Amino acid sequence: MKVSIDRMACISCGSCWDTCPDFFEQNPDDSFSQIIEEFRQNGMIAEGESPQDQNDCILDAADLCPVQIISVD
């Protein structure tokens, strides 16, 4: 499943990386959410492809995001 993050609207609440730490992480430079390197598409920190075994936690993270910036296709 494809995952994207609208990093410009991120509020750095931490809900995504707390809910699904094997897929999301906090960027050390700007504190916003990003996809961990292993799952990024074309080196883009806000776009990735999830492994099937993480789909449930990614969907949970998207649902829990207070500003709804995680898109899943």
The first five atom37 places (N, CA, C, CB, O) and aatype in JSON, in Angstrom:
{
  "aatype": [12, 11, 19, 15, 9, 3, 1, 12, 0, 4, 9, 15, 4, 7, 15, 4, 17, 3, 16, 4, 14, 3, 13, 13, 6, 5, 2, 14, 3, 3, 15, 13, 15, 5, 9, 9, 6, 6, 13, 1, 5, 2, 7, 12, 9, 0, 6, 7, 6, 15, 14, 5, 3, 5, 2, 3, 4, 9, 10, 3, 0, 0, 3, 10, 4, 14, 19, 5, 9, 9, 15, 19, 3],
  "atom_mask": [
    [1, 1, 1, 1, 1],
    [1, 1, 1, 1, 1],
    [1, 1, 1, 1, 1],
    [1, 1, 1, 1, 1],
    [1, 1, 1, 1, 1],
    [1, 1, 1, 1, 1],
    [1, 1, 1, 1, 1],
    [1, 1, 1, 1, 1],
    [1, 1, 1, 1, 1],
    [1, 1, 1, 1, 1],
    [1, 1, 1, 1, 1],
    [1, 1, 1, 1, 1],
    [1, 1, 1, 1, 1],
    [1, 1, 1, 0, 1],
    [1, 1, 1, 1, 1],
    [1, 1, 1, 1, 1],
    [1, 1, 1, 1, 1],
    [1, 1, 1, 1, 1],
    [1, 1, 1, 1, 1],
    [1, 1, 1, 1, 1],
    [1, 1, 1, 1, 1],
    [1, 1, 1, 1, 1],
    [1, 1, 1, 1, 1],
    [1, 1, 1, 1, 1],
    [1, 1, 1, 1, 1],
    [1, 1, 1, 1, 1],
    [1, 1, 1, 1, 1],
    [1, 1, 1, 1, 1],
    [1, 1, 1, 1, 1],
    [1, 1, 1, 1, 1],
    [1, 1, 1, 1, 1],
    [1, 1, 1, 1, 1],
    [1, 1, 1, 1, 1],
    [1, 1, 1, 1, 1],
    [1, 1, 1, 1, 1],
    [1, 1, 1, 1, 1],
    [1, 1, 1, 1, 1],
    [1, 1, 1, 1, 1],
    [1, 1, 1, 1, 1],
    [1, 1, 1, 1, 1],
    [1, 1, 1, 1, 1],
    [1, 1, 1, 1, 1],
    [1, 1, 1, 0, 1],
    [1, 1, 1, 1, 1],
    [1, 1, 1, 1, 1],
    [1, 1, 1, 1, 1],
    [1, 1, 1, 1, 1],
    [1, 1, 1, 0, 1],
    [1, 1, 1, 1, 1],
    [1, 1, 1, 1, 1],
    [1, 1, 1, 1, 1],
    [1, 1, 1, 1, 1],
    [1, 1, 1, 1, 1],
    [1, 1, 1, 1, 1],
    [1, 1, 1, 1, 1],
    [1, 1, 1, 1, 1],
    [1, 1, 1, 1, 1],
    [1, 1, 1, 1, 1],
    [1, 1, 1, 1, 1],
    [1, 1, 1, 1, 1],
    [1, 1, 1, 1, 1],
    [1, 1, 1, 1, 1],
    [1, 1, 1, 1, 1],
    [1, 1, 1, 1, 1],
    [1, 1, 1, 1, 1],
    [1, 1, 1, 1, 1],
    [1, 1, 1, 1, 1],
    [1, 1, 1, 1, 1],
    [1, 1, 1, 1, 1],
    [1, 1, 1, 1, 1],
    [1, 1, 1, 1, 1],
    [1, 1, 1, 1, 1],
    [1, 1, 1, 1, 1]
  ],
  "atom_positions": [
    [[0.85, -1.16, 0.0], [0.0, 0.0, 0.0], [0.9, 1.23, 0.0], [-0.97, -0.01, 1.22], [1.96, 1.25, 0.63]],
    [[0.46, 2.26, -0.72], [1.23, 3.49, -0.82], [0.84, 4.43, 0.31], [1.02, 4.17, -2.19], [-0.34, 4.57, 0.64]],
    [[1.85, 5.08, 0.89], [1.63, 5.97, 2.01], [2.31, 7.3, 1.7], [2.18, 5.36, 3.34], [3.44, 7.33, 1.2]],
    [[1.62, 8.39, 2.0], [2.25, 9.71, 1.86], [1.9, 10.56, 3.07], [1.8, 10.4, 0.54], [0.86, 10.39, 3.7]],
    [[2.79, 11.49, 3.36], [2.64, 12.39, 4.49], [2.69, 13.83, 3.97], [3.75, 12.15, 5.57], [3.58, 14.18, 3.2]],
    [[1.75, 14.64, 4.4], [1.79, 16.07, 4.1], [2.62, 16.72, 5.2], [0.34, 16.7, 4.02], [2.08, 17.21, 6.19]],
    [[3.93, 16.73, 5.03], [4.83, 17.2, 6.07], [4.65, 18.67, 6.4], [6.25, 16.95, 5.66], [4.95, 19.09, 7.52]],
    [[4.18, 19.47, 5.45], [3.98, 20.91, 5.69], [2.87, 21.14, 6.73], [3.63, 21.63, 4.37], [2.85, 22.18, 7.39]],
    [[1.96, 20.19, 6.86], [0.85, 20.32, 7.81], [1.1, 19.54, 9.1], [-0.44, 19.85, 7.18], [0.26, 19.56, 10.01]],
    [[2.23, 18.86, 9.2], [2.55, 18.06, 10.39], [2.73, 18.98, 11.6], [3.83, 17.22, 10.15], [3.33, 20.05, 11.5]],
    [[2.21, 18.53, 12.74], [2.36, 19.3, 13.98], [3.33, 18.62, 14.96], [1.0, 19.49, 14.65], [3.44, 19.04, 16.11]],
    [[4.01, 17.58, 14.51], [5.01, 16.87, 15.32], [4.45, 16.33, 16.63], [6.16, 17.78, 15.61], [5.13, 16.36, 17.66]],
    [[3.23, 15.83, 16.59], [2.62, 15.31, 17.83], [3.2, 13.96, 18.24], [1.1, 15.18, 17.65], [3.18, 13.6, 19.42]],
    [[3.73, 13.22, 17.27], [4.35, 11.93, 17.57], [3.41, 10.74, 17.51], [0.0, 0.0, 0.0], [3.85, 9.61, 17.74]],
    [[2.15, 10.96, 17.22], [1.22, 9.83, 17.24], [1.57, 8.77, 16.19], [-0.21, 10.32, 17.02], [1.4, 7.58, 16.45]],
    [[2.05, 9.17, 15.03], [2.35, 8.17, 13.99], [3.57, 7.33, 14.35], [2.58, 8.86, 12.64], [3.54, 6.11, 14.23]],
    [[4.65, 7.98, 14.81], [5.84, 7.18, 15.14], [5.68, 6.44, 16.46], [7.07, 8.06, 15.19], [6.37, 5.46, 16.68]],
    [[4.79, 6.89, 17.33], [4.49, 6.11, 18.53], [3.62, 4.89, 18.2], [3.79, 6.99, 19.57], [3.79, 3.83, 18.79]],
    [[2.7, 5.05, 17.26], [1.79, 3.98, 16.87], [2.46, 2.96, 15.97], [0.58, 4.55, 16.18], [2.21, 1.76, 16.09]],
    [[3.3, 3.42, 15.07], [3.92, 2.54, 14.08], [5.4, 2.91, 13.9], [3.16, 2.63, 12.71], [5.79, 3.44, 12.86]],
    [[6.21, 2.63, 14.92], [7.61, 3.06, 14.89], [8.5, 2.33, 13.88], [8.19, 2.89, 16.24], [9.62, 2.77, 13.62]],
    [[8.01, 1.24, 13.33], [8.8, 0.54, 12.32], [8.59, 1.11, 10.92], [8.45, -0.94, 12.33], [9.2, 0.65, 9.96]],
    [[7.71, 2.12, 10.81], [7.46, 2.74, 9.5], [7.64, 4.26, 9.53], [6.05, 2.41, 9.04], [8.16, 4.85, 8.58]],
    [[7.22, 4.89, 10.62], [7.33, 6.34, 10.74], [8.4, 6.71, 11.76], [5.99, 6.96, 11.15], [8.66, 5.97, 12.7]],
    [[9.01, 7.88, 11.55], [10.0, 8.39, 12.5], [9.97, 9.91, 12.48], [11.42, 7.86, 12.18], [9.42, 10.52, 11.56]],
    [[10.57, 10.51, 13.5], [10.67, 11.95, 13.57], [11.93, 12.39, 12.85], [10.67, 12.45, 15.04], [13.01, 11.84, 13.09]],
    [[11.81, 13.37, 11.97], [12.97, 13.9, 11.28], [13.82, 14.68, 12.28], [12.55, 14.79, 10.08], [13.29, 15.57, 12.95]],
    [[15.11, 14.38, 12.4], [15.95, 15.04, 13.41], [16.21, 16.51, 13.11], [17.25, 14.31, 13.52], [16.56, 17.27, 14.01]],
    [[16.04, 16.93, 11.87], [16.32, 18.32, 11.5], [15.15, 19.26, 11.71], [16.75, 18.38, 10.07], [15.33, 20.38, 12.19]],
    [[13.93, 18.81, 11.36], [12.79, 19.72, 11.46], [11.69, 19.22, 12.41], [12.2, 19.95, 10.1], [10.7, 19.92, 12.63]],
    [[11.87, 18.04, 12.97], [10.97, 17.4, 13.94], [9.66, 16.88, 13.37], [10.67, 18.36, 15.02], [8.84, 16.35, 14.11]],
    [[9.44, 17.01, 12.06], [8.22, 16.5, 11.46], [8.33, 15.01, 11.15], [7.89, 17.28, 10.18], [9.43, 14.45, 11.13]],
    [[7.19, 14.4, 10.92], [7.15, 12.99, 10.61], [7.75, 12.69, 9.25], [5.72, 12.48, 10.67], [7.69, 13.51, 8.33]],
    [[8.34, 11.51, 9.13], [8.84, 11.02, 7.86], [8.78, 9.5, 7.87], [10.29, 11.52, 7.58], [8.63, 8.87, 8.92]],
    [[8.9, 8.93, 6.69], [8.92, 7.47, 6.54], [10.36, 7.01, 6.68], [8.31, 7.03, 5.16], [11.28, 7.62, 6.13]],
    [[10.56, 5.92, 7.42], [11.94, 5.46, 7.59], [12.53, 5.06, 6.24], [12.0, 4.28, 8.59], [11.81, 4.63, 5.34]],
    [[13.82, 5.2, 6.12], [14.51, 5.08, 4.84], [14.22, 3.78, 4.1], [15.99, 5.19, 5.06], [14.07, 3.78, 2.87]],
    [[14.13, 2.7, 4.8], [13.93, 1.39, 4.18], [12.67, 1.32, 3.3], [13.84, 0.32, 5.26], [12.64, 0.57, 2.33]],
    [[11.64, 2.1, 3.63], [10.37, 2.01, 2.93], [10.06, 3.21, 2.05], [9.28, 1.83, 3.92], [8.96, 3.31, 1.51]],
    [[11.0, 4.14, 1.9], [10.77, 5.33, 1.07], [10.74, 4.97, -0.41], [11.87, 6.37, 1.33], [11.38, 4.02, -0.86]],
    [[9.97, 5.75, -1.16], [9.93, 5.61, -2.6], [10.79, 6.7, -3.21], [8.48, 5.68, -3.14], [10.62, 7.88, -2.91]],
    [[11.7, 6.31, -4.06], [12.57, 7.25, -4.77], [13.29, 8.22, -3.84], [11.75, 8.03, -5.78], [13.56, 9.36, -4.22]],
    [[13.59, 7.78, -2.65], [14.31, 8.62, -1.7], [13.5, 9.75, -1.09], [0.0, 0.0, 0.0], [14.05, 10.59, -0.38]],
    [[12.2, 9.79, -1.37], [11.33, 10.84, -0.85], [10.94, 10.51, 0.59], [10.05, 11.0, -1.75], [10.38, 9.44, 0.85]],
    [[11.22, 11.4, 1.52], [10.96, 11.12, 2.94], [9.48, 11.1, 3.3], [11.66, 12.13, 3.8], [9.11, 10.61, 4.36]],
    [[8.63, 11.64, 2.41], [7.2, 11.71, 2.7], [6.37, 10.73, 1.88], [6.7, 13.11, 2.45], [5.15, 10.74, 1.95]],
    [[7.04, 9.86, 1.1], [6.33, 8.88, 0.28], [6.97, 7.52, 0.45], [6.33, 9.3, -1.22], [8.19, 7.38, 0.47]],
    [[6.11, 6.5, 0.58], [6.66, 5.17, 0.77], [5.69, 4.07, 0.41], [0.0, 0.0, 0.0], [4.53, 4.31, 0.1]],
    [[6.21, 2.87, 0.46], [5.45, 1.66, 0.19], [5.55, 0.79, 1.43], [5.98, 0.9, -1.09], [6.64, 0.44, 1.88]],
    [[4.39, 0.44, 1.97], [4.4, -0.31, 3.23], [4.5, -1.81, 2.98], [3.14, -0.01, 4.03], [3.93, -2.34, 2.03]],
    [[5.24, -2.5, 3.86], [5.21, -3.95, 3.82], [3.86, -4.42, 4.38], [6.41, -4.57, 4.63], [3.29, -3.78, 5.26]],
    [[3.36, -5.52, 3.86], [2.03, -5.98, 4.23], [1.86, -6.17, 5.73], [1.73, -7.28, 3.53], [0.78, -5.91, 6.27]],
    [[2.89, -6.61, 6.41], [2.76, -6.87, 7.84], [2.64, -5.59, 8.68], [3.93, -7.67, 8.32], [2.4, -5.67, 9.89]],
    [[2.82, -4.42, 8.07], [2.68, -3.17, 8.8], [1.43, -2.38, 8.41], [3.9, -2.31, 8.57], [1.2, -1.29, 8.94]],
    [[0.63, -2.92, 7.5], [-0.54, -2.19, 7.03], [-1.48, -1.79, 8.17], [-1.3, -3.04, 6.03], [-1.98, -0.66, 8.19]],
    [[-1.74, -2.69, 9.11], [-2.67, -2.38, 10.2], [-2.17, -1.22, 11.06], [-2.89, -3.61, 11.07], [-2.95, -0.32, 11.39]],
    [[-0.89, -1.23, 11.43], [-0.41, -0.14, 12.28], [-0.33, 1.17, 11.51], [0.98, -0.5, 12.86], [-0.51, 2.24, 12.09]],
    [[-0.07, 1.11, 10.21], [-0.06, 2.34, 9.4], [-1.46, 2.92, 9.31], [0.5, 2.04, 7.98], [-1.64, 4.13, 9.41]],
    [[-2.45, 2.07, 9.11], [-3.84, 2.54, 9.07], [-4.24, 3.13, 10.42], [-4.79, 1.39, 8.67], [-4.94, 4.14, 10.48]],
    [[-3.81, 2.5, 11.5], [-4.08, 3.04, 12.84], [-3.42, 4.42, 13.01], [-3.57, 2.07, 13.94], [-4.04, 5.35, 13.52]],
    [[-2.18, 4.54, 12.57], [-1.46, 5.81, 12.67], [-2.17, 6.9, 11.87], [-0.01, 5.66, 12.19], [-2.3, 8.04, 12.34]],
    [[-2.64, 6.56, 10.68], [-3.37, 7.53, 9.86], [-4.66, 7.97, 10.55], [-3.68, 6.94, 8.48], [-5.0, 9.15, 10.54]],
    [[-5.36, 7.02, 11.14], [-6.6, 7.34, 11.85], [-6.36, 8.19, 13.1], [-7.32, 6.06, 12.24], [-7.16, 9.07, 13.42]],
    [[-5.25, 7.94, 13.79], [-4.96, 8.65, 15.03], [-4.35, 10.03, 14.83], [-4.04, 7.82, 15.86], [-4.31, 10.83, 15.77]],
    [[-3.88, 10.32, 13.64], [-3.25, 11.61, 13.37], [-4.27, 12.73, 13.58], [-2.68, 11.65, 11.91], [-5.31, 12.75, 12.91]],
    [[-4.0, 13.65, 14.51], [-4.99, 14.69, 14.82], [-5.22, 15.69, 13.69], [-4.56, 15.43, 16.04], [-6.24, 16.36, 13.66]],
    [[-4.28, 15.79, 12.76], [-4.45, 16.71, 11.63], [-4.65, 15.98, 10.31], [-3.24, 17.63, 11.53], [-4.7, 16.6, 9.25]],
    [[-4.78, 14.65, 10.37], [-5.11, 13.83, 9.21], [-4.24, 14.09, 7.99], [-6.55, 14.04, 8.84], [-4.74, 14.35, 6.89]],
    [[-2.91, 14.02, 8.19], [-1.98, 14.31, 7.1], [-1.39, 13.07, 6.45], [-0.87, 15.17, 7.59], [-0.58, 13.18, 5.52]],
    [[-1.77, 11.88, 6.92], [-1.25, 10.63, 6.36], [-2.29, 10.07, 5.4], [-0.91, 9.6, 7.5], [-3.42, 9.78, 5.78]],
    [[-1.88, 9.92, 4.14], [-2.75, 9.36, 3.11], [-2.3, 7.95, 2.77], [-2.76, 10.25, 1.84], [-1.11, 7.67, 2.66]],
    [[-3.29, 7.07, 2.62], [-3.0, 5.66, 2.33], [-3.84, 5.25, 1.11], [-3.32, 4.75, 3.58], [-5.05, 5.45, 1.08]],
    [[-3.17, 4.66, 0.13], [-3.86, 4.14, -1.08], [-3.6, 2.67, -1.22], [-3.4, 4.88, -2.36], [-4.09, 2.04, -2.16]]
  ]
}
